């Protein structure tokens, strides 16, 4: 009698362990898929194949049943919500008898844990052949931008805007000339908001210290689970308060100075060429003038008088020649 009770007890324990083992084999661990907004995801329906399976059904549900299909020689749609016809597609591979659901054009509101259950309806008894859990996490990339804003007292602030990201977890830093700013060396204000589509927007404001001529480069650095690597944008402080960027001014003045020197050089060369051309035209138009004839007799007389000292010449009386008398 005692031996019989012991045997019955062991049989019940064996059945319990077998049921627990079968249940654990049917329910797999939850896996997580990170899908960008607007993309698609596959939810697998893994199950244990049996040789005597004639009628099986697969169901996809998340808090409630989304779609259900029954296989009797072919798959028939049992129930599916209206919106699922365009967003959920059943995939069946006859050769390997694999089943899955494809979620199309995912939105942020589609984030959740999807469960695909495979049941055998015939031959009886009804049995769960597999249950696959898939966590679908829809993510959205932030759009990063920087700008300058004026506050009522007339001072300027930097604005770093990160729009349309999901999920909420987010990292953001301010950098000034390569140095990370913290709460002790800067004044920052952060505003969060939720968009109608379910995404988030963060706006971070940074107060700018008063400066006269120095130009400072500010950068906004962000990181999010939707990004392969962090994003960063930069903006000069001169863009916020209207001051001239000294480096830009130096470059501009250098160009202006070079242009002035070039213009002076060109004018000088043109003037020199003009003068040379003018002189050549005048030389070609000159007229040869006959030199004045100088009386050598007059010059010889002056030379003669000069050898006799300072004397005034006495004019000679004309010599009269008398002819002999006849």
C-alpha positions in Angstrom: 0.0 0.0 0.0 2.7 2.5 1.0 4.7 1.5 -2.1 1.7 2.2 -4.3 1.3 5.7 -2.7 4.9 6.5 -3.2 4.7 5.4 -6.9 1.6 7.6 -7.4 3.4 10.5 -5.8 6.4 10.2 -8.0 4.2 10.0 -11.1 2.3 13.2 -10.2 5.6 15.0 -9.6 6.9 13.8 -12.9 3.8 15.1 -14.6 4.2 18.5 -12.9 7.8 18.8 -13.9 7.0 17.8 -17.4 4.3 20.5 -17.6 6.5 23.1 -16.2 9.3 22.2 -18.6 6.9 22.2 -21.6 5.5 25.6 -20.5 9.0 27.1 -20.2 9.9 25.7 -23.6 6.8 27.2 -25.1 7.4 30.7 -23.7 10.7 32.2 -24.9 12.5 35.1 -23.4 11.5 38.6 -24.4 13.7 40.2 -27.0 13.8 43.9 -27.8 13.8 45.5 -31.2 14.7 49.2 -31.7 13.0 50.5 -34.8 13.2 54.0 -36.2 9.9 55.7 -36.7 8.4 54.9 -40.1 10.3 51.6 -40.5 9.0 48.0 -40.1 9.6 45.2 -37.6 9.2 41.4 -37.7 7.6 39.6 -34.8 8.5 35.9 -35.0 6.1 33.2 -34.0 8.4 30.4 -32.9 6.7 27.1 -31.9 7.4 23.4 -31.5 6.5 21.4 -34.6 4.5 18.2 -34.3 3.8 15.5 -36.9 0.1 15.3 -36.1 -0.7 19.0 -36.5 -3.7 19.5 -38.8 -5.2 22.8 -37.7 -3.2 25.6 -36.0 -3.9 29.2 -35.3 -1.6 32.2 -34.7 -2.5 35.3 -32.7 -0.7 38.6 -32.3 -1.8 40.6 -29.3 -0.6 43.5 -27.2 -3.0 44.0 -24.2 -5.6 42.9 -26.7 -5.8 40.8 -29.8 -4.6 42.6 -32.9 -4.8 39.8 -35.5 -5.7 36.1 -35.6 -5.1 33.6 -38.5 -6.3 30.0 -38.8 -4.5 27.4 -40.9 -6.5 24.6 -42.5 -4.6 23.7 -45.6 -4.2 27.4 -46.1 -4.2 30.5 -43.9 -7.5 32.3 -43.4 -7.9 35.6 -41.6 -10.1 35.1 -38.6 -10.1 38.6 -37.1 -8.1 41.7 -37.5 -8.9 45.3 -36.7 -9.5 47.6 -39.6 -6.3 49.6 -39.1 -4.3 46.3 -39.0 -5.0 45.5 -42.7 -2.5 48.2 -43.7 -0.1 47.9 -40.8 0.1 44.2 -40.0 1.0 41.5 -42.5 1.1 37.7 -41.8 4.1 35.9 -43.3 4.1 32.1 -43.7 6.9 30.0 -45.2 5.4 26.6 -46.2 8.7 24.8 -46.6 9.9 25.5 -43.1 6.4 26.1 -41.6 7.7 29.4 -40.1 5.2 32.1 -39.2 5.7 35.7 -38.3 4.0 39.1 -38.3 5.4 42.2 -40.0 4.5 45.5 -38.4 4.6 48.2 -41.1 5.1 52.0 -40.8 5.6 52.0 -37.1 4.8 55.1 -35.1 5.8 56.1 -31.5 2.4 55.0 -30.2 3.1 51.5 -31.6 5.8 51.0 -28.9 5.0 47.9 -26.7 5.5 44.2 -26.1 4.0 42.1 -28.8 3.1 38.4 -28.1 2.6 35.8 -30.9 0.9 32.7 -29.7 0.7 29.5 -31.8 -2.0 26.9 -30.9 -2.9 23.5 -32.2 -6.7 23.0 -32.5 -6.7 19.5 -34.1 -6.2 16.8 -33.4 -7.4 17.4 -29.8 -6.6 18.3 -27.2 -5.9 22.0 -27.9 -2.3 22.8 -27.1 -0.1 25.9 -27.1 2.9 25.1 -29.3 4.8 28.3 -28.8 4.6 31.8 -27.4 7.1 34.5 -28.5 7.4 37.9 -26.8 9.0 40.8 -28.7 9.5 44.2 -27.2 9.2 46.8 -30.1 10.8 50.1 -29.1 10.1 52.8 -31.7 12.7 55.5 -31.6 12.8 58.9 -33.3 16.0 61.0 -34.0 16.2 64.5 -32.6 16.6 67.5 -34.9 19.3 69.8 -33.5 19.6 73.5 -34.1 21.1 76.6 -32.4 19.9 80.2 -32.6 20.1 83.5 -30.7 17.1 85.0 -28.8 16.5 88.3 -27.0 15.0 88.5 -23.6 12.8 91.4 -22.3 15.8 93.2 -20.7 17.5 93.4 -24.0 20.3 90.9 -23.3 21.0 87.9 -25.6 20.8 84.2 -24.9 21.8 81.1 -26.9 19.1 78.6 -27.7 19.7 74.9 -28.3 16.6 73.2 -29.6 16.3 69.4 -29.9 13.0 68.5 -31.5 11.0 65.3 -32.2 13.0 62.7 -30.2 11.8 59.5 -28.5 12.1 58.0 -25.9 12.4 60.6 -23.3 16.0 59.7 -22.1 18.3 62.5 -23.4 21.8 64.0 -22.8 22.7 67.6 -23.6 25.8 69.7 -22.8 26.9 73.3 -23.4 30.5 73.8 -24.6 32.3 77.2 -24.6 35.6 77.4 -26.6 36.1 73.7 -26.0 35.3 73.8 -22.3 32.2 72.0 -20.9 30.0 74.3 -19.0 28.4 73.2 -15.7 25.9 74.8 -13.3 28.7 76.6 -11.5 30.1 78.5 -14.4 26.9 79.2 -16.5 23.2 80.0 -16.2 21.0 77.5 -18.0 17.3 77.1 -18.4 15.7 73.9 -19.9 12.1 73.5 -21.1 10.5 70.1 -22.0 7.4 69.6 -24.1 5.4 66.7 -25.6 4.5 66.8 -29.3 1.1 65.6 -30.6 2.7 62.5 -32.2 4.1 61.4 -28.8 7.7 62.6 -29.3 9.5 65.1 -27.1 11.2 68.5 -27.6 13.8 70.0 -25.3 14.9 73.7 -25.4 17.9 74.8 -23.5 18.8 78.5 -23.0 22.2 79.7 -22.1 22.8 83.3 -20.7 25.7 85.1 -22.4 28.1 87.1 -20.3 28.8 90.7 -21.3 31.7 91.1 -23.7 33.2 94.0 -25.6 35.4 92.7 -28.4 36.1 89.0 -27.7 34.4 86.5 -29.9 33.4 83.2 -28.2 32.3 79.9 -29.9 29.5 78.1 -28.2 28.5 74.5 -29.0 25.5 72.4 -28.1 26.2 68.6 -27.7 23.5 66.0 -27.5 23.3 62.2 -27.3 20.2 59.9 -27.7 19.5 56.2 -28.1 18.3 56.8 -31.7 21.7 58.2 -32.7 24.7 56.2 -33.9 27.0 58.9 -32.5 26.4 62.2 -30.7 25.5 65.4 -32.5 27.0 68.9 -32.1 26.4 72.3 -33.6 28.3 75.5 -33.0 27.5 79.3 -33.1 29.6 82.4 -32.6 28.7 84.9 -29.9 29.0 87.7 -32.5 25.9 86.3 -34.1 23.9 87.1 -31.0 24.9 90.6 -30.1 25.6 92.1 -33.5 29.3 92.7 -32.9 31.8 92.3 -35.7 33.8 89.2 -35.7 37.4 90.5 -35.5 38.8 87.7 -37.5 36.3 88.3 -40.3 37.0 92.0 -40.1 40.8 91.4 -40.4 40.3 89.2 -43.5 37.9 91.8 -45.0 40.4 94.7 -44.4 43.2 92.6 -45.8 41.2 92.1 -49.0 40.4 95.8 -49.2 44.0 96.8 -48.6 45.2 94.4 -51.3 42.6 95.7 -53.7 43.7 99.3 -53.1 47.4 98.5 -53.7 46.6 96.6 -56.8 44.5 99.6 -58.1 47.4 102.0 -57.4 49.9 99.8 -59.2 47.7 99.5 -62.2 47.1 103.3 -62.4 50.9 103.9 -62.1 51.7 101.5 -64.9 49.0 103.0 -67.1 50.2 106.5 -66.5 53.8 105.5 -67.3 52.7 103.9 -70.5 50.6 107.0 -71.4 53.6 109.3 -70.9 55.9 107.1 -73.0 53.4 107.0 -75.8 52.9 110.8 -75.6 56.6 111.5 -75.8 57.0 109.2 -78.8 54.2 111.0 -80.7 55.7 114.4 -80.0 59.2 113.3 -81.3 57.6 111.9 -84.4 55.8 115.2 -85.1 58.9 117.5 -84.6 59.9 119.7 -87.7 63.6 120.1 -88.6 64.6 123.9 -88.3 67.5 125.3 -90.4 70.2 126.8 -88.1 70.8 130.5 -88.2 73.8 131.5 -90.4 76.4 133.3 -88.3 78.7 135.8 -90.0 82.2 134.6 -89.6 83.5 138.1 -90.5 81.8 139.6 -87.5 83.3 136.9 -85.3 86.8 137.4 -86.7 86.6 141.1 -86.0 85.6 140.6 -82.5 88.4 138.1 -82.0 90.8 140.6 -83.5 89.7 143.4 -81.3 90.0 141.4 -78.3 93.7 140.7 -78.9 94.4 144.4 -79.0 93.1 145.1 -75.6 90.2 147.2 -74.6 89.9 149.5 -77.5 87.1 150.8 -79.5 87.5 150.2 -83.2 87.8 153.3 -85.4 85.9 153.1 -88.6 88.2 153.3 -91.6 87.6 156.1 -94.2 86.9 154.7 -97.6 90.1 154.7 -99.7 89.7 156.7 -102.7 91.7 155.6 -105.8 92.7 158.4 -108.0 93.1 157.6 -111.6 96.3 159.0 -113.3 95.8 162.1 -115.4 95.6 161.7 -119.0 
